[in-house]
Amino acid sequence: MSILLYILWLLLAVVLQVLLFNHLSLFGGVALVYVIALLKAPVEINRVLQIVMGFLVGFVVDIFCNTPGMHSLTAVTVMALRDVILHLYNDDPEFKSGMVTMQQIGLSAFARFSLSIIALHCLLLYIIESFTLFNFPVLLVKVLISVGLTFGFCMAFEFAASKK
């Protein structure tokens, strides 16, 4: 049941990203809600499937955003490093199944894990987009705004889901 629920959540996040959040910009920064769905992937999914899933999600976002390969590359990179980053913040050997949630790994570990994944994704995405570090202050503002917006939505969703 967890995987089916996750697939529905992933599809909803991609649709919301493509239809709504890509059109809402704050000083060049955009909330990347599909990254939230990627970081919450069930831990029992093997790494190869995670990477393929990251590519497919990134590819769909690339098609609708007219960003040839940028979201795909960053999503694949994030999914390849996701388990390593998760184990940096969560050392619970009992956590072998289910989606990564605040209830599963705790508030502090979830916040640090989410912030790391989101920051990595946004930094890679905007560096690839600008393809230069010439105008570094503008790049930094875009990254910080996108990280803040995405992390804010991530934590709001987690707190809303924990109240059920």
Secondary structure, 3 states (H helix, E strand, C coil): CHHHHHHHHHHHHHHHHHHCHHHCEECCEECCHHHHHHHCCCCCCCHHHHHHHHHHHHHHHHHHHCCCCHHHHHHHHHHHHHHHHHHHHCCCCCCCCCCCCHHHHCHHHHHHHHHHHHHHHHHHHHHHHHCCCCCHHHHHHHHHHHHHHHHHHHHHHHHHHHCC
